[in-house]
């Protein structure tokens, strides 16, 4: 596989009690700016409208805000709940962001994770996945074709609809579909030959979700005559690392229970339901379920190597699920440690440095002796010339 990419999947998660949402938005931006400076590749921003913790309602607006204050990192909707929107306007906004960011935009799509969001606009959960498949068909035609689209559903009516701009990125920016437990995401991604974001699919259990996701992708690609590329496959999971495992465990005592309480009792999302009632049980679940890591950089490296093997062929990106398990300074240190000690292991960025070091060490004795002899000879030559001038 080529150089693995790394980034963040930011819902975000902010416990509502005692929070200043304005300050929370700033903390999220500061994390993205830090990752931009540290050389991370991607940041994906979520869309949510209820439950009090995931407080970004428009990832497109937030991406435009972040793009103006970063330089290199690519920014994507992670994910935009397509059934909530008219696909024509989604296509137009995505194309606009692609132009404004000069190709740093990515479009992630999903059915909508929170049923409380869907309920407020009268969408039944049973409708969301079929709607995502139907709407993605329309959206991809709008993005890639000059032919007008006419399509009427219970949610919109398009009549000779078309986009007046082509994307800045040729032929189109990266489009990805989210997948958690069901095959709906891989079905859509394989049908169109687009990217897949496997969220929480790294858990170890009776069902190997990673294998299921990619198998469905390949089956659908063959069925519809498209092609899928593992370099576009992104795995998502939570991590928190520190210099020692003991420090990492102390760090997460700050906020990990808020994250568990939210996903267990507020967000009605059975497809992603962490287990454990006590702090110890919850930390153990993160490390033993396979979903993530609380530990050291070496633990993170081991987890990524394990996932690479589990994927049976590799994947292109690993995205850390953003959270506030720890205090802001500990979270920043986590991203610094990951960039310094984990990313180079999977990107080859230190390979030539290590090779250069080994080469120098192998020739140290020989070249050190020659260097010493050369310095001594020059010193002796200078002394001889000086003595000759003095005698003259």
RAWOJO-V414982 format. One record per residue. PHI is phi in whole degrees, 0 to 359 (none if undefined). NEAR is the number of other ideal C-beta (glycine too) atoms within 10 Angstrom. D_CENTER is the distance of its C-alpha to the mean C-alpha in whole Angstrom. Layout:
phi->{PHI & PHI}
near->{NEAR & NEAR}
d_center->{D_CENTER & D_CENTER}
This chain:
phi->{none & 287 & 309 & 288 & 261 & 225 & 189 & 225 & 242 & 253 & 297 & 271 & 249 & 229 & 300 & 291 & 291 & 72 & 262 & 259 & 300 & 297 & 293 & 296 & 301 & 294 & 298 & 299 & 296 & 298 & 295 & 297 & 295 & 298 & 295 & 299 & 290 & 275 & 94 & 293 & 266 & 217 & 222 & 249 & 244 & 271 & 237 & 212 & 225 & 206 & 79 & 88 & 251 & 262 & 254 & 264 & 275 & 228 & 298 & 297 & 295 & 294 & 297 & 299 & 296 & 288 & 298 & 289 & 240 & 225 & 240 & 238 & 296 & 277 & 235 & 226 & 280 & 226 & 234 & 276 & 277 & 302 & 297 & 278 & 230 & 284 & 298 & 295 & 288 & 299 & 300 & 295 & 294 & 296 & 297 & 301 & 295 & 299 & 289 & 296 & 266 & 54 & 91 & 267 & 263 & 227 & 246 & 259 & 234 & 204 & 280 & 108 & 274 & 259 & 297 & 293 & 296 & 297 & 298 & 291 & 245 & 76 & 258 & 282 & 306 & 293 & 272 & 293 & 289 & 301 & 295 & 298 & 295 & 295 & 287 & 293 & 304 & 293 & 299 & 295 & 293 & 296 & 286 & 254 & 240 & 271 & 284 & 292 & 245 & 241 & 203 & 239 & 230 & 292 & 251 & 196 & 223 & 257 & 233 & 48 & 279 & 203 & 269 & 276 & 240 & 270 & 300 & 293 & 281 & 263 & 279 & 196 & 294 & 293 & 243 & 229 & 244 & 280 & 218 & 242 & 250 & 268 & 276 & 297 & 297 & 300 & 301 & 290 & 298 & 294 & 300 & 258 & 67 & 247 & 281 & 230 & 248 & 269 & 260 & 71 & 280 & 274 & 295 & 269 & 195 & 295 & 252 & 278 & 294 & 298 & 297 & 298 & 302 & 286 & 300 & 295 & 304 & 292 & 298 & 289 & 299 & 295 & 296 & 254 & 71 & 253 & 229 & 239 & 233 & 298 & 294 & 268 & 271 & 245 & 257 & 235 & 198 & 275 & 215 & 213 & 238 & 216 & 299 & 228 & 295 & 299 & 293 & 298 & 294 & 294 & 302 & 284 & 301 & 296 & 214 & 293 & 290 & 298 & 297 & 295 & 300 & 296 & 285 & 270 & 231 & 244 & 282 & 279 & 226 & 298 & 290 & 220 & 233 & 291 & 244 & 122 & 249 & 256 & 302 & 298 & 298 & 288 & 297 & 298 & 298 & 301 & 281 & 261 & 286 & 94 & 285 & 196 & 217 & 237 & 177 & 246 & 305 & 296 & 295 & 294 & 299 & 298 & 296 & 293 & 296 & 296 & 295 & 300 & 293 & 298 & 287 & 57 & 145 & 98 & 214 & 267 & 217 & 240 & 248 & 279 & 289 & 292 & 203 & 237 & 296 & 237 & 292 & 307 & 292 & 288 & 295 & 300 & 295 & 304 & 293 & 294 & 297 & 296 & 293 & 280 & 245 & 258 & 304 & 300 & 293 & 244 & 240 & 71 & 291 & 258 & 300 & 291 & 297 & 294 & 296 & 296 & 295 & 298 & 300 & 295 & 293 & 295 & 255 & 301 & 298 & 299 & 285 & 295 & 295 & 297 & 296 & 297 & 296 & 295 & 295 & 295 & 296 & 293 & 297 & 296 & 298 & 298 & 297 & 296 & 296 & 295 & 295 & 294 & 295 & 294 & 293 & 287}
near->{12 & 10 & 13 & 19 & 19 & 23 & 24 & 23 & 28 & 24 & 22 & 23 & 23 & 24 & 17 & 14 & 7 & 5 & 15 & 10 & 11 & 7 & 10 & 19 & 16 & 11 & 16 & 23 & 15 & 14 & 21 & 24 & 16 & 16 & 24 & 19 & 14 & 16 & 15 & 24 & 21 & 21 & 28 & 28 & 28 & 26 & 26 & 22 & 18 & 17 & 18 & 16 & 24 & 21 & 19 & 22 & 13 & 15 & 25 & 19 & 13 & 23 & 28 & 17 & 15 & 22 & 19 & 9 & 11 & 20 & 9 & 11 & 21 & 22 & 26 & 29 & 30 & 33 & 26 & 23 & 26 & 28 & 24 & 20 & 18 & 18 & 27 & 18 & 11 & 22 & 25 & 17 & 20 & 26 & 23 & 17 & 25 & 23 & 15 & 14 & 21 & 10 & 14 & 23 & 27 & 27 & 30 & 24 & 30 & 27 & 27 & 26 & 25 & 22 & 18 & 17 & 20 & 22 & 13 & 12 & 12 & 9 & 20 & 10 & 13 & 8 & 17 & 21 & 19 & 12 & 22 & 25 & 17 & 18 & 24 & 21 & 16 & 22 & 24 & 20 & 20 & 23 & 22 & 16 & 11 & 8 & 9 & 12 & 19 & 10 & 17 & 9 & 14 & 9 & 17 & 15 & 11 & 17 & 9 & 8 & 20 & 14 & 19 & 6 & 11 & 15 & 21 & 18 & 17 & 8 & 8 & 17 & 21 & 18 & 23 & 25 & 28 & 29 & 27 & 21 & 19 & 15 & 18 & 20 & 29 & 27 & 19 & 29 & 29 & 27 & 21 & 20 & 18 & 22 & 24 & 26 & 29 & 25 & 25 & 23 & 29 & 23 & 19 & 13 & 8 & 4 & 11 & 15 & 23 & 20 & 14 & 17 & 26 & 22 & 15 & 21 & 30 & 13 & 14 & 20 & 19 & 12 & 11 & 11 & 8 & 15 & 9 & 22 & 12 & 16 & 16 & 19 & 24 & 27 & 24 & 25 & 24 & 22 & 24 & 27 & 28 & 21 & 12 & 11 & 16 & 11 & 15 & 24 & 18 & 13 & 22 & 22 & 12 & 15 & 20 & 24 & 18 & 19 & 21 & 23 & 14 & 21 & 16 & 15 & 8 & 16 & 22 & 15 & 18 & 9 & 11 & 16 & 13 & 20 & 12 & 17 & 10 & 10 & 14 & 10 & 11 & 20 & 21 & 14 & 17 & 25 & 16 & 10 & 17 & 21 & 22 & 23 & 25 & 24 & 22 & 20 & 19 & 14 & 17 & 25 & 19 & 13 & 21 & 23 & 12 & 13 & 19 & 17 & 10 & 17 & 21 & 12 & 11 & 14 & 24 & 19 & 21 & 26 & 25 & 24 & 22 & 25 & 21 & 22 & 26 & 23 & 12 & 12 & 9 & 19 & 22 & 16 & 18 & 21 & 21 & 15 & 18 & 22 & 17 & 12 & 17 & 23 & 24 & 16 & 17 & 17 & 16 & 11 & 12 & 13 & 11 & 9 & 10 & 10 & 10 & 10 & 11 & 10 & 10 & 10 & 9 & 10 & 11 & 10 & 9 & 9 & 11 & 10 & 10 & 11 & 10 & 10 & 10 & 10 & 10 & 10 & 10 & 10 & 10 & 10 & 10 & 10 & 10 & 10 & 10 & 10 & 10 & 9 & 8 & 7 & 6 & 5}
d_center->{18 & 17 & 15 & 11 & 8 & 6 & 4 & 4 & 5 & 8 & 11 & 13 & 15 & 18 & 22 & 24 & 27 & 28 & 25 & 26 & 23 & 24 & 23 & 20 & 18 & 19 & 18 & 14 & 15 & 16 & 13 & 11 & 15 & 14 & 11 & 13 & 16 & 14 & 13 & 9 & 8 & 6 & 6 & 6 & 9 & 11 & 15 & 18 & 21 & 23 & 23 & 23 & 20 & 17 & 19 & 17 & 19 & 18 & 15 & 16 & 19 & 16 & 14 & 18 & 19 & 16 & 16 & 20 & 19 & 16 & 17 & 15 & 11 & 10 & 10 & 9 & 11 & 9 & 11 & 15 & 17 & 19 & 23 & 23 & 24 & 26 & 24 & 26 & 25 & 21 & 22 & 24 & 21 & 19 & 21 & 22 & 19 & 18 & 22 & 21 & 18 & 20 & 17 & 14 & 13 & 11 & 13 & 11 & 14 & 15 & 19 & 18 & 17 & 20 & 24 & 25 & 23 & 25 & 28 & 29 & 29 & 31 & 28 & 29 & 26 & 28 & 27 & 24 & 23 & 26 & 25 & 21 & 23 & 26 & 24 & 21 & 25 & 26 & 23 & 22 & 26 & 26 & 23 & 25 & 29 & 31 & 33 & 34 & 32 & 34 & 33 & 34 & 33 & 33 & 30 & 31 & 34 & 33 & 36 & 36 & 32 & 31 & 28 & 30 & 28 & 26 & 22 & 22 & 20 & 22 & 23 & 20 & 16 & 13 & 14 & 12 & 13 & 12 & 14 & 15 & 18 & 20 & 20 & 20 & 17 & 17 & 21 & 20 & 17 & 20 & 23 & 21 & 19 & 16 & 13 & 11 & 9 & 10 & 10 & 12 & 14 & 14 & 17 & 20 & 23 & 26 & 23 & 21 & 18 & 16 & 20 & 20 & 17 & 18 & 22 & 22 & 20 & 22 & 25 & 24 & 24 & 27 & 29 & 28 & 28 & 24 & 22 & 19 & 17 & 15 & 13 & 11 & 10 & 7 & 8 & 6 & 9 & 11 & 12 & 15 & 17 & 20 & 23 & 24 & 24 & 26 & 25 & 21 & 23 & 25 & 22 & 21 & 24 & 24 & 21 & 20 & 23 & 22 & 19 & 21 & 24 & 22 & 20 & 23 & 26 & 24 & 22 & 23 & 21 & 22 & 19 & 17 & 20 & 20 & 23 & 26 & 28 & 29 & 26 & 27 & 27 & 23 & 22 & 24 & 22 & 18 & 20 & 22 & 20 & 17 & 15 & 14 & 16 & 18 & 20 & 20 & 18 & 20 & 19 & 15 & 16 & 18 & 16 & 14 & 17 & 18 & 15 & 16 & 19 & 19 & 17 & 20 & 19 & 16 & 12 & 10 & 7 & 6 & 3 & 6 & 7 & 9 & 13 & 16 & 18 & 19 & 21 & 19 & 21 & 20 & 16 & 16 & 18 & 15 & 13 & 16 & 17 & 13 & 14 & 17 & 18 & 15 & 13 & 17 & 17 & 15 & 15 & 19 & 19 & 22 & 24 & 26 & 27 & 28 & 30 & 32 & 32 & 34 & 36 & 37 & 38 & 40 & 42 & 42 & 46 & 47 & 46 & 47 & 50 & 50 & 49 & 51 & 54 & 53 & 53 & 57 & 58 & 57 & 58 & 62 & 62 & 62 & 64 & 67 & 66 & 67 & 70 & 71 & 71 & 73 & 76 & 76}
